[in-house]
């Protein structure tokens, strides 16, 4: 029977491999690992400068990670919590250290004490205390407990280390990811420039939790974005250690090595680690929280409040402090938790409520801040629940919710077999393991809870979330569960077969990963010391030139109002208030009132970037009447002085007084910021002329004063030329 089952497993694997891989992946490795045609060996000054820069990135990242480990170690010893192996203890040390550093930065931020000398002094003192303490109590690491696994597990683990080292290389590159610049680094940089966390301006990102970003900010503070990225890669590695420690405790040596390799060879988790995205933090704290619940069920220490309940609650709270989507995993784990105790008398409702309060308590201060500053504890979501009137533009992120939740099962295949991309590259391994898991059962109560939690969590998450990277916690949890299940069988054939299949899948996925690296990051000029940080940003970051123009030409006290894509301004003093002009012209009755309110706001320059106006979820759309648009257009021509324009980016200086007569010739870029204009661009980009004409008619009615939009109608109706005109001789 076992041979038949294994034969079916290999047949299913071959089928999925043939559907997923093109088997010409070797061609993807060439652009990722080949040097440019004009490559020249780096000169000694170039090599020296780049090497010193890399050492600084590595030193700052390791210092921040070391401090987190040691501070967390002190906290764990203070709580008297102790895991059965050093891998889990180290993961809990790291997690508790992140919690402590986040608390320090929040305390200083809420008191408006985010000055670089004070922040540097606090961290420097903390680092020195940890370093001196470690030197005094130094003991060499013990390698006695490390036992080599069987060969398939060993090869999988070595491949995983290759994945991780490849990710470390990306930590040496400047940040160019949109979410990282706008959100994960942008908001903490915004706080740093304003000396603390406060209600400076309504921002789309202000309400999100920042449990991961505050730790990454430690790296940015002392070096820049590269140290933050490398810290994220280190978190990726700690996730693998946590999974390995848990699997080793429950399933033995081979299970630990398999969980280690499966975690490190998850392509999507590696991609997240290349940037300052925070899903790796979500995975880490989810593993620690689920392990805590698993341990409470296994050892029955729930009758009396103790360190296990305390640490589990803190880790659950950190899950929510990283990303609101973590509430699904935390909620389902807690919901099923009471049903798996062997002795129901050992379950305490009082301690269960304390556990829930601990989880909520970690995030209570942040939710209170959102309530006070933004009038919505869960901002930017659910604005319509806390404000009268219709939901505003900040609710548009809810388009990520699955529009067809009742047919969630369709997403299993579509997401699992999705074309490799930055947000959806998991490989076929999930679909390979799913049917195999169903043929096994476990007699351990704690793993029955884990299995049922996965069985409920996966469909619930698929009902709500359509982006695969949001599912990383349950993916890694599933791999951990599979490692224990297959490696714990009496026959070694199952564990070795799964490890071998996972190894082949990881090897075949890597060329796609390398191809994504070449297309989106192309880091070889930096890694080979050919390119400086600034040269890389000019090549890879769109509109970086406009940011350099601001740095060179605008006065230090200039106050920028950013409209649209603001990636490159993440570390410049600016205000990304996309709805400012909408609110202004909805209430202003005259140009004099507009000038007065602009003066009160203190803006000196306006930066508009229309690069993403042709995207479906563009947030830069204003709801104004034709009369209000006319007033806006008149202010553009009489109140704003163009100082820079290239492509979709325009920079305007705010005039202290209106011109007596405006220039009628420049195209008003703000007229693209309406729903009809944006939809017109989308339809024209798709080649749907009927839809384009429909939205263009609406735009013309909205802008009856604009000759530009009338000319667009003439251009759209002009019949295409089938043959190019002949050249005259």
Secondary structure by P-SEA (a helix, b strand, c coil): caaaaaaaaaaaaaaaaaacccccaaaaaaaacccccccccccaaaaaaaaaaaaaaaaaaaaaaaaaaaaaaaaaaaaccccccaaaaaaaaaaaaaaaaaaaaaaaaaaccccaaaaaaaaaaaaaaaaaaaaaacccccccccccccaaaaaaaaaaaaaaaaaaaaaacccccccccccaaaaaaaaaaaccccccccccccccccaaaaaaaaaaacccaaaaaaaaaaaaaaaaaaaaaaaaacccaaaaaaaaaaaaaaaaaaaaaaccccaaaaaaaaaaaaaaaaaaaaacccccccaaaaaaaaaaaaaaaacccaaaaaaaaaaaccccccccccccaaaaaaaaaaaaaaaaaaaaaaaaccccccccccccccccccccccccccccccccccccccaaaaaaacccccccccccccccaaaaaaacccccaaaaaaaaaaaaaaaaaaacccccccaaaaaaaaaaaaaaaaaacccaaaaaaaaaaaaaaaaaaaaaaaaaaaacccccccccccccaaaaaaacccaaaaaaaaaccccccbbbbbccccccccccccccccaaaaaaaaccccaaaaaaaaaaacccbbbbbccccccccccccccccaaaaaaaaaaaacccccccccccbbbbbbbcccccccccccccccccccaaaaaaaaaaaacaaaaaaaaaaaaaaaccccaaaaaaaaaaacccccccccccc
